[in-house]
Amino acid sequence: MATPFAPAGPALAIDTQSLAGLRARAAADPRGAVREAARQFETLFMNELVKSMRATALQSNDDAQSQMATGMLDAQFASQLAGMPGGLSDAITRQLERQMGLAPGPIPATGSANNTPAPLDGRPTRLPQAGAAAFVEQHGAAARRAEAETGIPAAFMVSQAALETGWGRKEIRHADGSPAYNLFGIKAAGDWRGPTAEVTTTEYVAGRAQKVTARFRAYSSYAESFADYARLMKTSPRYREALAGAAQAGDAAAGFARGLQRAGYATDPAYADKLTRVINTTLRLQRTLQA
């Protein structure tokens, strides 16, 4: 069980003992450690801000004892102000979690998970963005099971899930905000008898993007989403070309993506190009993680 963090009040991790304690607790509860570190940073920032405001507003001639008491009061104010919802610590927490791979993070607009330019001397670049790595690792096992059913490489399916959900940032959700676990944007057609989620999505009509409301299939887990996608690919005749493309020699990624587009999987006219780029990103990411 994760070790809970105490509320504001304990010493900040600016001395050796407190820092060692924070590091020890981080091993058992990384997310808790991130939140606590972010709160402590915000406390320090707020303390400096309060002191600066007081020094600007007042020209005090208090003795050393009074100044010490005032400083303690400022520190108490800062501790109470830190950690409020929507504050600086929330922003720091989100950034740290993404950097540590604890939560999926944004992907550059180019579609590449590695935002480091390739060096001229040919040496490998640093580890790609942690959020993309977390997404690939999170769904790897379910994708490999689906690969055994369909023959579609797991990396191709993880990439399609990344494209459909914006690397997990834009997943389909129910009206109450709960996840629908639909990673592939599969709609609830007339023969679907399971649960559904109704959301606003973008469709292309005559090449022009339009916002429409559509019903999508809903699942109880991501594994169920992969399993249903595998059934669809395996049993629907319209996706035979996509399956053949995934198995072809040469550029299988492009063959798979073009097969999906020709079958009408998505209305986006650039879907095949986008999916091919994401697949290449995932493959490059996997090679870097295995190096």
Helices and strands as residue ranges (DSSP letters): H 16-28, H 30-57, H 64-81, H 88-99, H 130-150, H 154-165, E 196-205, E 208-217, H 222-235, G 237-239, H 240-247, H 252-262, H 271-290
